[in-house]
Amino acid sequence: MNNRFFRFQVNQFVILFVERAGSTYLTTLLNSHPDVQCVTEKLDAIKNAGGGAETQLDWTEKFLTPPFLGPNRAIGFKTKEVDILDPDGFRNILQKHNCRIIQLQRKNTIKAVISTMNAKRLHDVSGSWNLLKETDRRPPLMVDLDEFAHLIELREQWDRSLENYVRRLNLPTISLFYEELLQDEKLFLNKVFDFLGVEPKPVQGKTLKHTKDDLREVILNFDELHSKYADTKYSTMFDEVLV
């Protein structure tokens, strides 16, 4: 028998993230939980369809208002901060509903940037930003040094901006890292389930990891790229292998 929950029992949540931090995989995991509904990037879809800030806010308010009696203990969606057209209006709605915030980050900036470049290549051939089948996996790539430097700068701007925005929300927040998900998925998910107030259940993700964890297997000009950042804070990020 499926569970039913009154409106006052439902916990609303938003996953705030910067791209390539495991948000799509996490969304598919949560959606496979019988008591959770997690919607993908609706704000981005509204923006790309020509919708404005008011349309985004109307959708957010409607979505975060659960039915009087429904099937979900937790309802939420994911969005990048850069896709929020009215950050202050969005914040007001989240505060009204006392939303729980999952701040999803990535510690390794270098791998995040390579993942962005790889995702673009995948999208060009498959139409998807995430790997859904092995036959679409891209071969190793030659990294353009100037493009790479630009993407690092952009990534760090987004990271700082997201941290500041989450701080201004002043809402219940759990900060999680992609690296934690890679190393111990069960522990990672138990933290999320506890935060959302749902019982741990077996769940299944739908996306595959596209970029191998050992960057030497991904970047054709690895030594050239690594040497450029040899005396920087990024140097050890090139050598990190977690799984």
Sequence and secondary structure as in RCSB ss.txt:
>XXXX:A:sequence
MNNRFFRFQVNQFVILFVERAGSTYLTTLLNSHPDVQCVTEKLDAIKNAGGGAETQLDWTEKFLTPPFLGPNRAI
GFKTKEVDILDPDGFRNILQKHNCRIIQLQRKNTIKAVISTMNAKRLHDVSGSWNLLKETDRRPPLMVDLDEFAH
LIELREQWDRSLENYVRRLNLPTISLFYEELLQDEKLFLNKVFDFLGVEPKPVQGKTLKHTKDDLREVILNFDEL
HSKYADTKYSTMFDEVLV
>XXXX:A:secstr
    EEGGG EEEEEEE SSSSHHHHHHHHHTSTTEEEE  HHHHHHHTT  HHHHHHHHHHHTS  SEES SEE
EEEEEGGG S HHHHHHHHHHTT EEEEEE S HHHHHHHHHHHHHHHHHHS SSB SGGG    B   HHHHHH
HHHHHHHHHHHHHHHHHHH S EEEEEHHHHHH HHHHHHHHHHHHT          B  S SSGGGTBTTHHHH
HHHTTTSTTHHHHH    
